[in-house]
Amino acid sequence: MKKTKICLIMAVLLILSTVTGCTKKKEEKPEDGYSINYLVLVNKLNPLPENWEKEIRTENFTNSVGMNVEVETKAYQAYLQLKQELENEGVYIDLDSARRSIEEQQQIMDEFSEEYGADYAAKVVAKPGYSEHHTGLALDLYLIVDGKDITLNEDLVQYPEIWQKIHEKMTKYGFILHYIDGKEHITGYAYEPWHLRYVDDPEIPKEIMDKGITLESYLGMVNETDPVIDLGTSAIYSEDELREMAILIKCTFAAWKDCELHSIRYAGDEASSEENLKWINSISTGTEYVKVVEFLMDFHSPKNNENSALEADHEYTDYQWWLGRDAEGSWEIVSFGY
């Protein structure tokens, strides 16, 4: 998400959380009694647990652009160690944001929904109460290159070689890259090289990153799949445009509990007809669309199905997803199903 916009509405507010959650090992309590679950999972399906604010300890500091940032104490100390090692090699980073309140998250969601549309906001902004940033363990970095602060996402992605150096060193300080490229159907978010998640034990990040899996998979919360993405060929849309549409669908699918995604494919240019455009505008809730696209999906529903719209333990094939683009160029999911 656009980091400058987020910085403008950052504030220091306390939020609700808890020490319960999924973990693979029992944590020892230190002598002073402070202990939290550093493997707590907060995502589109798992809300921030209760009472977290009664347990968590945080540090506050001012970053290079003058904004206050709040971070869980142990995560902050690990970040400082990572920062120092990187600086020794000529790589300079700073923290854009870490702990964020539910109120702040709502402000961000409202702003992005208004400017970019609800579907785009859902792809890049967590629902209030379901943001990993509420834990204080998720850290968004920005770069300082040649003395200049690089804070906008579209600029940050222009430095893949720097992010690679950061990712290679972060695991020994207890960090993982949570929002992995290609795993949007599990994490619910597009790839973010700047979004680090602190999990404490350095052996866990190494295992996760070496295997190329998500935190959700490590905790045994999902049966991780690598779906086939077939963008086909199009005389209307570029490969990058089609890929962004597929990611939008995958991010939405992530909220379908225990469903396993097998494939997504572009249905072809013939679906982008005037007839289909007229149809999606007829079911629109207010947006007037100027383009229409269809994707097809294969997936499996869970045995213990909580989604009444789906048949339990069923293999769905050629499941339709219809997207519309407005005059400003924003794509939205308009309809899905048979």
matplotlib code that plots the C-alpha trace (Angstrom):
import matplotlib.pyplot as plt

x = [0.0, 1.1, 3.3, 3.1, -0.7, -0.4, 2.1, -0.2, -2.8, -0.6, -1.3, -0.4, -3.6, -3.8, -5.7, -7.1, -5.1, -4.2, -1.5, -3.5, -2.9, -1.3, 2.2, 4.5, 6.4, 5.8, 7.5, 9.5, 8.5, 11.4, 12.3, 10.2, 7.1, 6.8, 5.8, 3.7, 3.0, 5.4, 3.7, 0.3, -1.6, -3.6, -5.0, -8.2, -9.6, -8.1, -8.8, -6.6, -7.2, -8.4, -6.2, -3.1, -2.7, -2.5, 0.5, 2.4, 5.3, 6.3, 8.9, 8.3, 10.7, 10.8, 11.9, 13.9, 10.8, 9.6, 6.8, 6.3, 6.5, 5.5, 7.0, 6.9, 10.0, 11.8, 10.9, 12.4, 15.6, 15.9, 15.2, 18.0, 20.4, 19.3, 19.6, 23.1, 24.4, 22.8, 24.3, 27.8, 27.2, 26.0, 22.2, 20.1, 16.6, 14.0, 10.6, 7.6, 5.0, 4.7, 2.0, -1.3, -4.6, -8.0, -9.0, -6.0, -6.7, -10.3, -9.1, -6.7, -9.4, -11.8, -9.2, -8.1, -11.7, -12.7, -9.7, -9.1, -12.3, -13.3, -11.8, -8.4, -8.5, -9.3, -6.3, -3.8, -5.4, -6.4, -9.9, -9.8, -9.3, -7.7, -4.4, -1.1, 0.1, -2.2, 0.3, 3.3, 5.2, 4.8, 7.3, 7.0, 10.4, 11.4, 14.8, 17.2, 19.1, 21.8, 20.5, 16.9, 13.9, 12.2, 8.7, 6.2, 5.5, 5.8, 9.3, 10.3, 9.7, 12.4, 15.1, 14.8, 18.6, 18.4, 15.4, 17.2, 20.1, 17.6, 15.7, 19.0, 19.9, 16.6, 16.0, 18.9, 17.3, 13.9, 12.1, 10.2, 8.8, 5.0, 3.5, 5.3, 4.9, 2.6, 1.0, -1.7, -4.5, -3.2, -2.0, -4.7, -2.3, -0.1, 3.7, 5.3, 9.1, 9.0, 6.6, 8.7, 7.1, 8.9, 8.6, 11.5, 13.2, 15.7, 15.4, 11.7, 12.4, 15.1, 12.8, 10.0, 12.1, 14.1, 10.9, 9.3, 6.1, 3.8, 3.4, -0.1, 1.4, 4.1, 1.4, -0.6, -3.5, -3.7, -2.9, -0.6, -1.0, 0.8, -2.0, -1.5, -2.0, -2.7, -2.9, -3.3, -2.9, -4.9, -5.0, -6.7, -4.8, -1.1, 0.4, 1.0, -2.7, -3.9, -1.6, -2.9, -6.4, -5.5, -3.9, -7.1, -9.0, -6.5, -6.6, -10.3, -10.2, -7.9, -10.9, -12.7, -11.8, -10.1, -10.7, -7.8, -7.0, -5.8, -5.9, -6.9, -7.1, -8.0, -11.3, -10.2, -10.9, -14.3, -15.7, -14.9, -18.0, -20.4, -23.1, -21.2, -20.3, -24.0, -24.7, -22.2, -23.4, -26.9, -25.9, -23.5, -24.2, -23.4, -20.1, -20.3, -17.8, -16.2, -14.4, -15.3, -13.1, -13.8, -11.5, -12.1, -11.1, -10.7, -10.8, -11.9, -14.2, -13.6, -15.3, -16.5, -17.8, -18.8, -19.7, -23.3, -22.9, -20.6, -21.1, -19.0, -16.0, -16.6, -14.2, -15.3, -14.2, -14.6, -15.9, -16.5, -15.1, -16.2, -14.3, -15.1, -12.9, -14.2, -13.3, -10.4, -8.8, -9.6, -10.6, -13.2, -14.7, -18.3, -19.6, -18.4, -20.1, -21.6]
y = [0.0, 3.6, 4.3, 8.1, 8.0, 5.5, 7.7, 10.7, 8.9, 7.0, 7.5, 5.9, 4.1, 0.9, -2.1, -5.5, -8.6, -11.9, -14.4, -17.3, -18.6, -21.4, -22.5, -25.4, -25.0, -24.0, -20.7, -20.3, -17.3, -15.0, -14.0, -10.8, -12.8, -11.1, -13.7, -13.5, -15.9, -14.8, -17.3, -15.7, -15.8, -12.8, -12.8, -12.5, -15.6, -15.1, -11.9, -10.4, -12.3, -10.6, -9.1, -8.7, -5.1, -6.3, -8.5, -6.8, -4.4, -1.9, 0.7, 4.1, 5.9, 8.6, 7.5, 9.5, 11.2, 12.3, 9.9, 8.0, 4.2, 1.7, -1.8, -4.8, -4.6, -7.8, -7.3, -3.8, -5.0, -7.6, -5.0, -2.8, -5.7, -6.3, -2.6, -2.4, -5.4, -4.0, -0.6, -2.3, -3.4, -0.1, -0.9, 1.6, 0.9, 2.5, 1.6, 3.0, 1.4, -1.5, -1.7, -0.1, 0.3, -0.9, 2.8, 3.5, 0.5, 1.6, 5.0, 3.4, 1.1, 4.0, 6.1, 3.3, 2.3, 5.8, 6.4, 3.0, 1.0, -1.6, -4.6, -3.0, -1.9, -5.5, -6.7, -4.4, -3.4, -5.7, -5.6, -3.7, -6.3, -8.7, -6.9, -8.5, -5.0, -5.0, -7.5, -5.1, -8.0, -6.9, -4.3, -2.4, -1.2, 1.6, 2.2, 5.1, 5.2, 7.8, 9.8, 9.9, 8.3, 5.8, 5.3, 4.7, 1.2, 1.8, 3.2, 0.5, -2.4, -0.8, -2.2, -6.0, -6.4, -4.5, -6.5, -9.7, -8.7, -7.8, -11.1, -13.1, -11.6, -11.2, -14.9, -15.0, -12.1, -13.9, -12.4, -14.0, -12.6, -13.2, -12.0, -14.2, -13.9, -16.5, -17.3, -14.6, -17.3, -18.2, -14.9, -12.8, -10.1, -9.3, -9.7, -7.1, -7.3, -4.7, -6.5, -8.5, -10.6, -11.3, -14.8, -14.8, -18.2, -17.9, -21.6, -21.1, -18.3, -20.4, -23.4, -21.3, -19.4, -22.4, -24.3, -21.3, -21.7, -19.4, -18.9, -20.3, -23.5, -23.8, -23.6, -26.3, -24.0, -24.7, -27.4, -25.2, -25.6, -24.0, -23.3, -23.2, -19.7, -19.7, -16.1, -17.4, -14.8, -11.6, -8.9, -6.6, -6.9, -7.2, -10.1, -7.8, -6.6, -10.2, -11.2, -8.3, -9.5, -13.0, -11.8, -9.8, -13.1, -15.0, -12.4, -12.7, -16.5, -16.5, -15.7, -18.9, -21.0, -24.4, -24.2, -25.5, -23.6, -25.7, -23.3, -20.0, -19.2, -16.4, -17.2, -15.4, -12.1, -13.4, -13.0, -9.2, -8.6, -5.8, -8.2, -9.2, -5.6, -4.7, -7.6, -6.7, -3.1, -4.4, -6.0, -3.3, -1.6, 1.8, 1.6, 2.0, -0.4, 0.2, -3.2, -6.8, -9.8, -13.5, -15.9, -19.6, -21.4, -25.0, -25.6, -28.0, -27.1, -28.4, -31.5, -29.4, -26.6, -23.3, -21.6, -22.4, -21.3, -24.2, -28.0, -29.7, -31.8, -31.0, -30.4, -27.2, -26.7, -23.8, -21.7, -18.2, -14.9, -11.7, -8.5, -5.0, -2.0, 1.6, 4.7, 5.4, 2.0, 0.2, -3.4, -4.9, -8.4, -8.0, -11.6, -15.2, -18.6, -20.8]
z = [0.0, -0.5, 2.5, 2.5, 2.8, 5.7, 7.5, 7.4, 9.5, 11.9, 15.5, 18.8, 19.9, 21.9, 20.4, 21.6, 21.1, 22.9, 23.6, 22.3, 18.8, 16.8, 17.9, 17.4, 20.6, 24.1, 25.0, 28.2, 30.3, 31.1, 34.7, 34.5, 33.4, 29.9, 27.3, 24.2, 21.4, 18.7, 16.3, 16.7, 13.3, 12.3, 8.8, 6.8, 8.6, 12.1, 14.0, 16.6, 19.8, 22.9, 25.7, 23.5, 24.7, 28.3, 27.5, 24.7, 25.4, 22.8, 21.9, 20.2, 18.0, 15.3, 11.8, 9.3, 7.8, 11.3, 11.9, 15.2, 14.9, 17.6, 17.6, 20.0, 22.2, 21.2, 17.5, 17.7, 19.2, 16.4, 13.8, 15.1, 14.8, 11.2, 10.4, 11.8, 9.8, 6.6, 7.2, 7.6, 4.0, 2.6, 2.7, 4.6, 5.9, 8.2, 9.6, 7.9, 10.2, 12.6, 15.3, 14.1, 15.9, 14.7, 14.3, 12.2, 10.1, 9.5, 8.3, 5.9, 4.5, 4.1, 2.3, -0.1, -0.8, -1.7, -4.0, -5.6, -5.0, -2.4, -4.2, -4.6, -1.0, 0.0, -1.9, -0.1, 3.1, 5.9, 7.4, 10.7, 13.5, 11.0, 10.3, 11.2, 12.1, 15.1, 16.7, 16.6, 15.1, 11.4, 10.2, 7.0, 5.8, 3.5, 1.8, 2.0, -1.2, -1.8, 1.1, -0.2, 1.5, -0.8, 0.7, -2.1, -3.0, -6.8, -6.1, -3.6, -6.0, -8.3, -6.0, -6.1, -5.5, -2.2, -1.1, -1.9, 0.4, 3.2, 2.8, 2.9, 6.3, 8.1, 9.1, 11.6, 13.4, 13.6, 10.6, 7.7, 4.5, 5.1, 1.9, -0.6, -4.4, -5.7, -2.3, -2.4, -2.3, 1.2, 2.7, 1.1, 0.0, -3.0, -2.7, -0.4, -0.1, 2.6, 5.0, 7.5, 10.3, 13.5, 14.9, 17.4, 17.1, 14.2, 13.3, 12.4, 9.8, 8.2, 7.8, 6.5, 4.0, 2.9, 2.1, 0.5, 2.5, 4.3, 8.0, 7.6, 6.2, 8.9, 11.6, 9.9, 9.2, 5.5, 3.0, 0.9, -2.9, -5.8, -8.3, -12.0, -13.4, -17.1, -18.5, -22.0, -24.8, -25.3, -27.9, -25.4, -22.2, -21.4, -19.4, -16.4, -16.5, -16.6, -13.8, -11.6, -12.2, -11.2, -8.0, -7.2, -7.4, -5.4, -2.6, -2.4, -2.5, 0.6, 2.8, 1.7, 4.7, 4.0, 0.2, -1.9, -5.1, -8.0, -11.0, -12.5, -16.2, -18.4, -20.2, -23.4, -25.2, -26.5, -22.9, -23.1, -25.2, -25.2, -24.2, -21.0, -20.3, -20.4, -18.1, -15.4, -15.5, -14.9, -11.7, -10.6, -7.2, -8.6, -10.5, -14.3, -16.0, -19.3, -19.6, -18.6, -18.1, -17.2, -15.4, -14.7, -11.5, -10.3, -6.5, -3.9, -1.0, 2.5, 4.1, 7.0, 4.9, 6.6, 3.3, 2.6, -1.0, -1.7, -1.7, 0.9, -0.2, -3.9, -6.8, -8.6, -12.2, -14.5, -11.7, -13.1, -11.9, -13.6, -13.2, -14.4, -15.0, -14.3, -16.3, -13.9, -14.7, -11.4, -11.6, -9.3, -8.8, -9.9, -9.7, -9.2, -9.4, -12.1]

ax = plt.figure().add_subplot(projection="3d")
ax.plot(x, y, z, "-o")
ax.set_aspect("equal")
plt.show()
